[in-house]
Amino acid sequence: TFIMEGARKKGIKAVSLWGHAPQYLQGRNVKVAHALLKGLSDLMGVEIDLSELRRSSEYFDQQVNHLVEQDPKLQEVISKLGEVYRQSGRDPHSKKEEGQKDEKVVYIQAFLKRQDDEEGGGA
């Protein structure tokens, strides 16, 4: 990113924090921001007042749940993504071994390809 490159040019050590959200919740995600800052706070041993962000995260959850409840197609997509994940045999709470790559993108690609094939768009 611009900030990482600028820091590198000035000899400043920097890190990049990444958070993961479900495919259907990409973009700005206050819940991911809260989780990142909470993790960073815990890691650094620095107390950060995250109460407002936590409230925003809870509101975000409520809004997402409401939207999902109103959209059967989205419910189906979420259900199928969950099934693909369960079939992968991965424990969502297990830590990855060092050097192990996250295979989430592969599973989503396989899911989307199956969806395309089922709808007659596959080759």
C-alpha positions as CSV (number, residue, x, y, z in Angstrom):
1,T,0.0,0.0,0.0
2,F,0.9,3.6,-0.2
3,I,1.7,3.9,3.5
4,M,3.7,0.6,3.6
5,E,5.8,1.8,0.6
6,G,6.3,5.2,2.1
7,A,7.5,3.7,5.4
8,R,9.8,1.3,3.6
9,K,11.4,4.2,1.7
10,K,12.0,6.1,4.9
11,G,13.4,3.0,6.7
12,I,10.5,2.8,9.0
13,K,9.4,-0.7,10.1
14,A,5.7,-1.2,9.4
15,V,3.1,-4.0,9.5
16,S,-0.1,-4.5,7.5
17,L,-3.2,-5.7,9.4
18,W,-5.7,-7.7,7.5
19,G,-9.1,-8.9,8.5
20,H,-11.3,-11.5,6.8
21,A,-15.0,-11.2,6.2
22,P,-17.4,-13.5,4.4
23,Q,-17.6,-13.1,0.6
24,Y,-21.0,-11.4,0.9
25,L,-19.7,-8.8,3.4
26,Q,-16.7,-7.4,1.5
27,G,-15.9,-3.7,1.6
28,R,-16.0,-1.5,4.7
29,N,-16.8,-3.8,7.7
30,V,-16.9,-2.3,11.2
31,K,-17.0,-5.7,12.7
32,V,-13.7,-6.6,11.1
33,A,-12.2,-3.2,12.1
34,H,-13.3,-3.9,15.7
35,A,-11.8,-7.3,15.7
36,L,-8.5,-6.0,14.3
37,L,-8.2,-3.2,16.8
38,K,-9.2,-5.5,19.7
39,G,-6.5,-8.0,18.6
40,L,-3.9,-5.3,18.3
41,S,-4.9,-3.8,21.6
42,D,-4.5,-7.2,23.3
43,L,-1.2,-8.0,21.5
44,M,0.3,-4.6,22.4
45,G,-1.0,-4.6,25.9
46,V,-2.5,-1.1,25.3
47,E,-6.0,-0.3,26.3
48,I,-8.1,1.3,23.5
49,D,-11.6,2.5,24.1
50,L,-13.5,0.4,21.6
51,S,-16.9,0.8,23.1
52,E,-18.3,3.0,20.2
53,L,-16.8,0.7,17.6
54,R,-18.3,-2.3,19.5
55,R,-21.7,-0.7,19.5
56,S,-21.3,0.0,15.7
57,S,-20.3,-3.6,15.2
58,E,-23.4,-4.9,17.1
59,Y,-25.6,-2.6,15.0
60,F,-23.8,-3.8,11.8
61,D,-24.6,-7.4,12.9
62,Q,-28.3,-6.6,13.4
63,Q,-28.5,-4.9,10.0
64,V,-26.8,-7.8,8.2
65,N,-29.0,-10.3,10.0
66,H,-32.1,-8.3,9.0
67,L,-31.0,-8.1,5.4
68,V,-30.2,-11.8,5.2
69,E,-33.6,-12.7,6.7
70,Q,-35.3,-10.7,4.0
71,D,-33.3,-12.2,1.1
72,P,-33.8,-16.0,0.4
73,K,-31.2,-16.0,-2.4
74,L,-28.6,-14.6,-0.1
75,Q,-29.6,-17.2,2.6
76,E,-29.0,-19.9,-0.1
77,V,-25.6,-18.5,-1.1
78,I,-24.5,-18.3,2.6
79,S,-25.8,-21.8,3.2
80,K,-23.9,-23.2,0.2
81,L,-20.7,-21.4,1.2
82,G,-21.0,-22.9,4.6
83,E,-21.5,-26.4,3.2
84,V,-18.4,-25.9,0.9
85,Y,-16.4,-24.9,4.0
86,R,-17.7,-27.8,6.1
87,Q,-16.8,-30.3,3.3
88,S,-13.3,-28.9,3.3
89,G,-12.8,-30.5,6.7
90,R,-11.2,-27.4,8.1
91,D,-11.8,-26.4,11.7
92,P,-12.6,-22.7,11.8
93,H,-11.0,-22.4,15.2
94,S,-7.7,-24.1,14.5
95,K,-4.6,-22.2,13.9
96,K,-2.8,-22.6,10.6
97,E,0.6,-24.2,10.5
98,E,3.5,-21.9,9.7
99,G,3.7,-21.5,5.9
100,Q,0.2,-23.0,5.3
101,K,-1.8,-20.9,2.9
102,D,-5.4,-20.0,3.4
103,E,-7.5,-22.1,1.0
104,K,-10.7,-20.1,1.4
105,V,-10.4,-18.5,-2.0
106,V,-10.0,-21.9,-3.7
107,Y,-13.2,-23.1,-2.0
108,I,-15.1,-20.0,-3.0
109,Q,-13.9,-20.4,-6.6
110,A,-15.0,-24.0,-6.6
111,F,-18.3,-23.0,-5.2
112,L,-18.8,-20.3,-7.8
113,K,-17.8,-22.6,-10.6
114,R,-20.3,-25.2,-9.5
115,Q,-23.0,-22.5,-9.3
116,D,-22.1,-21.4,-12.8
117,D,-22.2,-25.0,-14.1
118,E,-25.6,-25.6,-12.4
119,E,-27.0,-22.5,-14.0
120,G,-25.8,-23.6,-17.5
121,G,-23.0,-21.1,-17.8
122,G,-20.1,-23.5,-17.4
123,A,-18.0,-24.8,-20.3
